[in-house]
């Protein structure tokens, strides 16, 4: 099960399998935030998720072995209600908001992590996460201005959420917008 080892890292213990020995990974909080570190953290999260899944499966089996197999309670839908639920999704907080009127869903809104991550500057002028991440980003692209694709900037934005390849567009001036092409990872290049 994952556990904190210090204030600066997380130990992830995975048990022995048929082909692999018991393994412990240590994810350390990086000294700086950049696209590479966010993608590296996502890779460690796979080991973390596997450890949590194993822990939950073992706890579930304990419940079954103890005879506690009930999985739900009968309930009556109220005539009027407001409900909200929060959970941690891969990209951040996911919330669901619902209003019930006359025993039926009158209004329902899911709020996935992307809008929170993609927030604009706040009323105090504090940049949103994406803007903050690309400020002072070194540009290693060697294309001239007329062929600029913004690869380094696009990688930084995509590293927050791998679901963004189709949603990243960048205004580069002179009436020109660079649109990203659908690619499966934040480490791939772009086509114009």
Secondary structure, DSSP 8 states (H G I E B T S, - for coil): --EEEETTEEEEEE---SSS--EEEEEE--SS--HHHHHHHHHHHHHHHHHHHHHHHHHHHHHHHTT-----------SEEEEEEEEEETTEEEEEEEEEETTEEEEEEEE-HHHHHT----TT----HHHHHHTT--------GGG---HHHHHHHHTT-GGGTTT-EEEEETTEEEE----SSTTS----
